Every structure is written in C-alpha cells, then in structure tokens.
Amino acid sequence: MSSTLLPPVAPEVLAEAVEGLTARLRKRLDAAVEACGAGAEAGPDGTVALRFGEDAVVTLSPGPSGTVTDPAQAVCTCLLAPRCLHRAAALGAAPLADPEPEPLPGVDTESGPRPGPAAGTSPERGPGSHPEAGTNPLAGSQTAARTDPATGSHPAPGILPEAAGAGSGTATGTSPEAGAGAGPGADAGALPEVGAGSLPGVGAKGLAGPGAAARPAAGSGPLPGDRPRARPGGDAGGDAAVAVTAAQRAAGAGLWAVGAEALAAGVTAAGAVAQAELLRAAHTARLAGLPQAEAAALRVVRGLRAARERHAAQRLGDLSAAFRELLTSAALLASGTGGPGLTGGARRAYTAGGSLRVYGLCREPVLSATGYGGVVTHLLGADGCAYSLSDVRPGGLARARGAGAASVALGGGVLDHAGLARAGLRVVGATVSADGRLGAGRGVRATPMPVTPWTAEPLAALFARPAAEAVAELLSREEAEPGLLGCDVEVVGAAGEHLLVREARADAPLLRLRPAHPHPELAHTANLRRLAGYPGLAVRVLGRPDPDRAATLSPLAVGPVPGAAYTLRLPPEWRDRADLGYDRLQGAHFPGEAPAATAEAAVPGPDPLADAPLWRVGRLLETGVAGGRRAVAETARGPQPLTAYGPLRRAGFGAAADLTAALVAEADRRPRDVFGRLTDASSDGYAWAWLAASTHLKAARRSLVTASWT
C-alpha cells in the first residue's frame, strides 16, 4: 500500500465511514485498504482519485488546510455510497491528520502550529528529534492504577474494587532509596518493592483499580509528575485532584474498552475496524476535553498501522509504551481520578506569570519527524523553576540549523536565541504555560539582562549537587522527559558513537554521553567525537539524563571547569559555554598539552539494566502487543512454563515474576459453559494484568537506571 498521494484524513471522518459499514463489509476492509493505495491519481485541483474496478471511483477533496475534515469531502460513485467499502478503504489508506487545537476561553494561547505526530504528543524520537517541539521537557505523566489480575473478579473502569491489600503504597514513581541498591543479585526485598510499594495503589497482590482505597486521597500529596514548585501567577500542576465530569468518565470508560480489545487482539488482528473504534473513542475524548487521552489513542493507532505495514522505524517497545499510556489515562479517567494534563483544553493554556527574571542555560535544535524545525532555548528562573522559549515552524533541517541565530519573538526583545542562551531577560507581564513555556502574548515586555555565567547563581545550583543525587530526584518524578542537570566530568574516551566520562568525585561510575540529536547535519555527534580525542580533559556538562539507559546523559552544552588546568579554552564571545547542537568545537578550543598522568582505558563498565533478566518481562509484553492474548497464552503451553520466572526470582525481581505469571494465567483464562461457549468474553482482566506488568517493568527499569548513577 502506498499512501504518498493521499491527503491526511481527520480521525473522526475515518471512524464514521467504518461505522457505517455492514458486518460483511467490515470483514473485507483490511484487504481493501491494502490494495487501494497503489491506484491513487492526483487531480489538477488538489483532489485525489482512487479507482476500484470499472464502476467505482473515490474522490478525496481536501479543504484549504490540505486535510479531509468533512465526510462530504470523500465521495464514491458506486451505488452503496456513502456506506460503501470503497470510500472506507480510501479513507483508511490515507494518513491520519493531527487534530486542530481548539481555543480555550479566557486564557492566553499560542496560535502557532504544534509540531509532532499529534497535538499534545511528542514527535517520534528519531534522528534529531525533540521530545516536544517548543516545550520544556518537564511535563508530568500519570502512573497506572490496577487491580489484582489473579483474582476471578475484574471490575470495569469506574467501579471501585476492594483495597489491594495492607501492603499498598502511596509513594509516587520510583524512590531513590529503592533504586540505590538495586541490581542483579540484590536482596529479594529490594527491587520487588518497585511495584509493590513504590507505585500508586500497588499492593501485595498487584495494582489497585481506579479509585481504590489504596490510592492517596485527593489533596493528600503530590501526584506523579507534579513540579517541585508552583509557578508565579498560578498552580503548575498542584497537589489537588482535578475534577472529572460525567462525560469525561464515560469517555475514559470507552477508551478503556476499545483499548483493552485492541491489546487483546494484537497487531495481527487489530485491523482497520479496531483502529476505527479507537479513533471513535479518541474523538469522544476530544469532545469531552481530554487532549492527552485523545493523543494517546492516536499514538496507538499510528503504531498499529506502522507495525502492520512493517515500517523499518517501528519498534514494538514504542507501541507497548503507547498502550500503557492509553490504558493508564483511560483507567484514571474512568474511575473519576483526574490529574495534571489529563483534563483541560487541547491548546496549551498560558496564565499570568507576573514579572520574571530568567537566565539562559543553552539552546537546543528541534527537528521533528513531521517536517518541523527550529530551536528551543532553555532558561532558569531566579526561583529555580525551569522555563523555555521556542521557535518551531515547518522547515525541517534547514530551519533547525538557522533558527539558532533567529531573533527572539518575546515582548520586543532585541536578543537572538544565541544571545539569550548566554544572557537573560527581565519579563514584565509574562505568560507561562504549565510546562514552563513562555508565551508572547499582548502586554508582554522583555528587557535583556547582562550575561550570566554558569558559575553565578542561580545557574551554579545546577552543578552544585552530585549527579547521582540530581538524577534520583529527576527520575523519581515519573515524567516523560526528565529535566536538565549539570556535572563536572573528566573525559575517558570513546565507545562507539558514545563518549565515556567520569564525574569529578570519588568512586564515581563511568557515564555515557550520547548525542542528543544524532542527525549527521547537526553538530552533536561531531563535537562528542572531538572531545573523545582529549582523554583527561575536564569538562562541565549540561544535559538531560536518559531514563531508559543506564548512566547515560544526552549533553546539550559544555563549558570549561572553573579552576581546572586541563579544560576547554572557549572564545570570549561564547561566554564559557558551547551549545553542542550549534557551536562546533575546533582544535583551538582545547588545551595544548595533556596532563602527565596516563588516562584510564575507555572500557564501559557493567550495565545493570542490560544484565538484569527484566528483558524476559519486556519480551512477553511485546509478544502480547504483536500477537495478542493468544500469543501470551501460548507461552504457558511449554513443558515447564514456570522455569521462565526462575531467573527473575533469583535476581530479586519477585514482583516481576508474580505479575508475569498472573499475566500468562489471565491470558489463558477462557471459561466456557457445557456447550463450549465463552462465559466471559471481556478483555478487561487481561488488560489489567498486562498493564500491571508493564507499569512494574517501567518502574523497575527506572530504578535500575537511577542506581547506575551511584
């Protein structure tokens, strides 16, 4: 199938077309979608025609935005139109359009386009991509709530089950204490607690369902992803629970139902009909004011499409993460439990922030997989809160490279992004979003401030703490993308495309510096290769820790270490910092002679994440995503299925072994009556068991990553 010529289609248009088909036509839809893309022909007026035999021609007439947003823009000439297979197949072969954001009344909003695969989502992390174009990487995320998959009762979302057990914990995320001693061979009580006491509503028997008594009461403590401080002029994702309306609860229950069915079917069986049901539920969530839930559903649909079409860039791990996010959001909403980001408008809302003083940290190129490019400049407020200012528009790589020197469009400021990254602004009448993005609304006035070096407050606070302590705090927030941290390191050498360094403190582990944007046209990889040629060099690094890799940092900027003899010699106009995405390090920026001491060999140390047997859990979860419930049940057909859990228990991952066994048992639980008919055809129990194992795996991996920095 080739959808190159086909215009994007709004999700609700495709869902409506599939809904109008009869049961007989729905069975033929997948085959029709596979065959219709190759015959597309572009018309002179921007229309696209697809021919089905001699008598049926489907014409897609996109609107001014280039997207099919109205059912009337898809017309078929056959007698069954518009409830025909040809029209639904043509719409199903076209790419999904990003939903247009709707303005919110009474708030200041940004009117520019949102880059990325979907509104409110992160662009696909590929070469040179950014977590979310133009946003601060401190957006919060919610952690799943579950019930015991091993019991025979599986309450639907929104029904309050019994408490999970006396061992239910109320801590959010992965605690630093849990991760400090984690690793293969650790005590059996260390890591199993990463799912039995460190996740919301996790008890001795599993995860408590939405709204269970094990969940912290509203207002009793911060939710996962809460920012450490409220921003000036408003709450930045505070502690109070967000009210969920009846319509939002119903939309969450609908998302859970279709998400559970799609998960049970797997990639092999989740064809166009299952995807259309997800799109219908996503549209309902949009109408209920749930942009995050809608975006999660769209990510699942896009992942299913890519997996079925065998795209080279598609990974089952990404699709598994999309399913986990969808089911988590749906469960929280269906139970009436709100949270920061789950409810609210689709467009980023800006609230009054008063007068601010922000200091430049660095600038980072933004390059999304959907053709957007630009720059985001990271800033730090006088109170220690993180802010960002972005300039992202269509243009791809060329714009990402040129935007680093573009003028800052904020309140008449005269700085460009290169100057702002090394200086600061005094902003009057500031407007700030919940994720720290500064808005350029009417009434905002900005005045440049003198250059602030990294050695001066408040910037110096980023480099004051040991990296392990800072990483433990950042990763414990359970955020999709952790914030920035700084540390002073000594170059050890290269390990492939990575740079090995060691923090300048006693008994510090080897750290990997991984290019933040590996696109060859950007300067990240070249700069790291240049640094690798100077073993023993002292470097001050500012970057983002990788939550999925052990002891790995994605550096955004580097500078000389104060007081070090063998360190960088940057030109005065760079103000003692080099943005690795824009500034290219040259030979003149390095000292002439190496220290007398011989540098240690560049040999990576043990990787606790790779050495742990958690890959067994991940492989089982991905097997379920690919082949559905039947594929997971087949793993119990072997002669000794329980032997697969032995390595997990011996390594101290008892909770992972229990949740994995419960998942396999639930997948194989198909009760039938005396006539062989299923007595419980619901996929709720299987979805709960899968979500429990997936949530625990995420927390356990993050705990190991945290421990690898110590």
Secondary structure, DSSP 8 states (H G I E B T S, - for coil): ---SSS--B-HHHHHHHHHTS-HHHHHTHHHHHHHHGGGEEE-TTS-EEEEETTTEEEEE---TTSSB-SGGGEEE-STTTTSSHHHHHHHHHS-B--------TTSEE--S---SSSTTS-----TT--SSTTS-TT----------TTSS----TTS------TT-----S--HHHHHT-STT--TTTSTHHHHTSSTTEETTEE--TT-TTS--TTSS--TT--SS--TTS-SS-SS-----HHHHHHHHHHHHHHHHHHHHHHHH--HHHHHHHHHHHHHHHHTT-HHHHHHHHHHHHHHHHHHTT-TT--HHHHHHHHHHHHHHHHHHHTT---TTTSS-SS-EEEEEEEEEEEEEEEEEEE-TTSEEEEEEEEEETTS-EEEEEEEEE-HHHHHHHGGGSB--STT---BHHHHTTSEEEEEEEEEETTSBEE--TT-EEEEE----TTSTTGGGGGTS-HHHHHHHHHTT--SS---EEEEEEEEEEETTEEEEEESSTT--EEEE--SS--TTSSHHHHHHHHHTSTT-EEEEEEEE-TTSTTEEEEEEEEE-TT-SSB----GGGTT-EETTT----GGGS-SS--SS----------HHHHSTTHHHHHHHHHHHHHHHHHHHHGGGSS-GGGGGHHHHHTT-HHHHHHHHHHHHHHT---B-TTS-BS----HHHHHHHHHHHHHHHHHHHHHHHHHT-
